[in-house]
Amino acid sequence: MYSEQKKLLLALVKKQKSEKRSKEEILKTFVEAGILTKSGNYTKNYPELRRLQKQQKKNHV
């Protein structure tokens, strides 16, 4: 993932965390941005995020 994309994604995550929104509203935002599917999975354009999520889950178990 390019560094500019990382910066934009991190800014979006920070913004979402700071707002009082439901899980459904947040999911909708990420779906509209093309990051997640409607079922909550990462789209094919974000394989790095999928890999990071798997690593985090593995480290927390």
C-alpha positions as CSV (number, residue, x, y, z in Angstrom):
1,M,0.0,0.0,0.0
2,Y,1.3,3.4,-0.9
3,S,2.2,5.8,2.0
4,E,-0.4,8.4,0.9
5,Q,-3.1,5.7,0.9
6,K,-2.0,4.7,4.4
7,K,-2.2,8.3,5.6
8,L,-5.7,8.7,4.2
9,L,-6.9,5.4,5.6
10,L,-5.5,6.2,9.1
11,A,-7.2,9.6,9.0
12,L,-10.5,7.9,8.1
13,V,-10.1,5.4,11.0
14,K,-9.3,8.2,13.4
15,K,-12.3,10.2,12.3
16,Q,-14.6,7.2,12.6
17,K,-13.3,6.5,16.1
18,S,-13.8,10.1,17.3
19,E,-17.5,10.2,16.1
20,K,-20.4,8.7,18.0
21,R,-21.7,6.3,15.4
22,S,-23.2,2.9,15.3
23,K,-21.3,-0.1,13.9
24,E,-23.6,-0.2,11.0
25,E,-22.9,3.5,10.1
26,I,-19.1,2.9,10.3
27,L,-19.4,-0.3,8.2
28,K,-21.4,1.7,5.6
29,T,-18.6,4.3,5.4
30,F,-16.0,1.7,4.8
31,V,-18.2,0.0,2.2
32,E,-18.7,3.3,0.4
33,A,-15.0,3.9,0.4
34,G,-14.4,0.5,-1.2
35,I,-12.4,-0.9,1.7
36,L,-14.9,-3.4,3.0
37,T,-17.7,-5.5,1.4
38,K,-21.2,-5.3,2.8
39,S,-20.5,-8.5,4.8
40,G,-17.5,-6.8,6.5
41,N,-14.7,-8.4,4.6
42,Y,-11.8,-6.5,3.0
43,T,-12.1,-5.9,-0.7
44,K,-9.6,-7.4,-3.1
45,N,-7.9,-3.9,-3.3
46,Y,-6.8,-4.2,0.3
47,P,-5.0,-7.5,0.8
48,E,-2.5,-5.8,3.2
49,L,-5.3,-4.9,5.6
50,R,-6.6,-8.5,5.5
51,R,-3.1,-9.8,6.3
52,L,-2.6,-7.3,9.1
53,Q,-6.0,-8.3,10.7
54,K,-5.1,-12.0,10.6
55,Q,-1.7,-11.2,12.3
56,Q,-3.4,-9.2,15.0
57,K,-5.9,-11.9,15.7
58,K,-3.1,-14.5,15.9
59,N,-1.1,-12.3,18.3
60,H,-4.1,-11.7,20.6
61,V,-5.0,-15.4,21.0
